[in-house]
C-alpha cells in the first residue's frame, strides 16, 4: 500500500461504531491498517486525530483524520468509487437512508442507553421507549423499502444495512449480559432479520 493511499483505522474491538467502518472497508475491498486503542489510556494519535470527542473510530486517509462512524461511511462511499456503493445514487433515496441511520444512531441508542442504566419502573418505561423506537423504524422503513429490507441495491450491503449489522449482530450477547430482551422476532421481524 503506497503512502498516497494509506488508510488507518483507530478503533476498539467491542465498538459497534468501529465494526461498521470495518464492514464498509471490507465490502469495498479497501486495505487498511488497524490500530487497537485502549480507551482508558488513549494514544496521542487518537487525541490528535479526534481532539473534540476523543473517541473511536477514527479513519486516517493520507494523513487526514475523519471521525464519527456515519461520517466515515459517507467518506468511504464518496472517496472509493470501486466496489459496491454504500449509498444510493439518487439524492432523495440517499436522504431516506441517512434519515433512518441517524434515527437509529440518535434516538434508538439513547433509549437503549437509558434502559441499560435504569431499574424498576424507570427501566420498564425505558424499555417501552426502546420497543416504540424499533416499531417506528420498522414501520418507517417498510414504506421506504417496499421489499421489507433496507438493501437498496439487491445483494450489496448498503449504509443502513451496515448500521443495522453493527448495532444488532451481537444482540444476543448483549441481551444475555444485560438480562433484557431487546429484539423480538415476532414484534420486530425486519430488525431481527
C-alpha positions in Angstrom: 0.0 0.0 0.0 1.6 3.3 -1.1 1.8 6.3 1.1 -0.6 8.1 -1.2 -3.3 5.6 -0.4 -2.5 4.8 3.2 -5.6 4.0 5.3 -5.5 3.5 9.1 -8.4 2.8 11.3 -8.2 3.6 15.0 -10.7 1.5 16.9 -11.6 -0.7 19.8 -12.7 -4.3 19.3 -16.0 -4.1 21.0 -17.3 -0.9 19.5 -20.3 -1.3 17.1 -19.2 2.1 15.6 -15.8 0.7 14.7 -17.4 -2.5 13.5 -19.5 -0.6 10.9 -16.4 1.1 9.5 -14.6 -2.3 9.2 -17.7 -3.7 7.4 -17.7 -0.8 4.9 -13.9 -1.0 4.3 -14.1 -4.8 3.7 -17.2 -4.5 1.5 -15.4 -2.0 -0.7 -12.2 -4.1 -0.7 -10.1 -1.3 0.8 -6.9 -2.4 2.5 -6.2 -0.7 5.8 -4.1 -0.9 8.9 -6.0 -1.4 12.2 -4.7 0.2 15.4 -6.4 -1.1 18.6 -6.9 1.7 21.2 -7.1 1.3 24.9 -9.8 3.8 25.8 -8.7 4.0 29.4 -5.2 5.1 28.1 -5.8 6.8 24.8 -2.9 7.2 22.4 -1.5 10.6 21.4 -2.6 9.7 17.8 -6.2 9.3 18.8 -6.2 12.5 20.8 -4.5 14.3 17.9 -6.9 12.9 15.3 -10.1 13.3 17.2 -9.4 16.2 19.6 -13.1 17.1 20.0 -14.7 13.8 21.1 -11.5 11.8 21.8 -13.4 8.6 20.7 -13.1 5.8 18.2 -13.5 5.2 15.3 -11.1 7.5 13.5 -10.2 6.8 9.9 -7.0 8.4 8.7 -6.6 8.6 4.9 -3.4 10.0 3.5 -2.8 11.7 6.9 -6.3 13.3 7.0 -8.4 12.2 10.0 -12.1 11.6 9.7 -14.1 11.0 12.9 -17.6 9.7 13.7 -18.7 6.4 12.1 -21.6 7.6 10.0 -19.5 10.4 8.5 -16.7 7.9 7.9 -19.2 5.7 6.0 -20.1 8.6 3.7 -16.5 9.5 3.2 -15.7 5.9 2.2 -18.6 5.9 -0.3 -17.5 9.2 -1.8 -13.8 8.5 -1.9 -13.6 4.9 -3.2 -15.8 4.5 -6.3 -14.8 0.9 -6.8 -16.8 -1.9 -5.3 -20.4 -1.8 -4.3 -21.9 1.6 -3.5 -22.8 2.1 0.2 -25.4 4.9 -0.5 -27.9 5.2 -3.4 -27.1 7.5 -6.3 -30.5 9.2 -6.1 -30.4 12.2 -3.7 -33.9 11.5 -2.4 -33.2 7.8 -1.7 -29.8 8.7 -0.2 -31.6 11.2 2.2 -34.1 8.5 3.3 -31.3 6.0 4.1 -29.4 8.7 6.0 -32.5 9.7 8.0 -33.1 6.2 9.3 -29.5 5.6 10.0 -29.3 8.8 12.1 -32.7 7.8 13.8 -31.1 4.5 14.9 -27.9 6.3 15.9 -29.5 9.0 17.9 -33.0 8.1 19.1 -32.8 4.3 19.4 -29.4 4.3 21.0 -30.4 7.0 23.5 -33.4 4.9 24.6 -31.3 1.8 24.8 -28.7 3.5 27.0 -31.4 4.7 29.3 -32.8 1.2 29.6 -29.4 -0.3 30.4 -28.7 2.4 33.1 -32.1 2.2 34.9 -34.0 -0.3 37.0 -37.5 -0.8 38.3 -40.2 1.4 36.9 -37.7 3.6 35.1 -36.3 0.6 33.3 -39.8 -0.6 32.3 -40.5 2.9 30.8 -37.2 3.0 29.0 -37.7 -0.5 27.5 -41.1 0.6 26.3 -39.4 3.5 24.6 -36.9 1.1 23.0 -39.6 -1.0 21.6 -41.5 2.0 20.3 -38.4 3.3 18.5 -37.9 -0.1 16.9 -41.5 -0.1 15.8 -41.2 3.4 14.3 -38.1 2.3 12.5 -39.7 -0.8 11.0 -42.9 1.0 10.0 -40.9 3.9 8.5 -38.5 1.7 6.5 -41.3 -0.6 5.4 -42.8 2.3 3.5 -39.5 3.4 2.1 -38.3 -0.1 1.3 -41.4 -1.9 -0.1 -39.5 -5.2 -0.3 -39.1 -5.2 3.5 -35.4 -4.8 3.5 -33.1 -1.8 3.7 -30.9 -3.1 0.9 -31.2 -0.6 -1.9 -29.2 -2.5 -4.5 -30.1 -6.2 -4.3 -27.2 -8.2 -2.7 -25.0 -5.3 -1.8 -24.6 -4.2 1.8 -25.7 -0.6 2.0 -25.4 2.2 4.5 -28.4 1.2 6.5 -27.5 -2.5 6.3 -24.1 -1.7 7.8 -25.6 0.3 10.6 -28.1 -2.4 11.4 -25.4 -5.1 11.3 -23.1 -3.1 13.6 -25.9 -2.5 16.1 -27.7 -5.8 16.2 -25.3 -8.5 15.0 -24.3 -9.3 18.6 -27.7 -8.5 20.2 -28.0 -12.0 21.8 -24.8 -11.5 23.7 -26.0 -8.1 24.8 -29.4 -9.5 25.8 -27.7 -12.1 27.9 -25.2 -9.8 29.6 -27.9 -7.2 30.4 -30.6 -9.8 31.2 -33.1 -8.0 28.9 -34.8 -8.9 25.7 -34.2 -6.3 23.0 -35.2 -7.8 19.8 -38.3 -10.0 19.5 -38.6 -11.6 16.1 -42.4 -11.5 16.1 -42.6 -7.9 17.2 -39.7 -6.6 15.0 -39.1 -9.0 12.1 -37.1 -6.6 10.0 -34.6 -5.8 12.7 -34.4 -9.4 13.7 -33.6 -10.5 10.1 
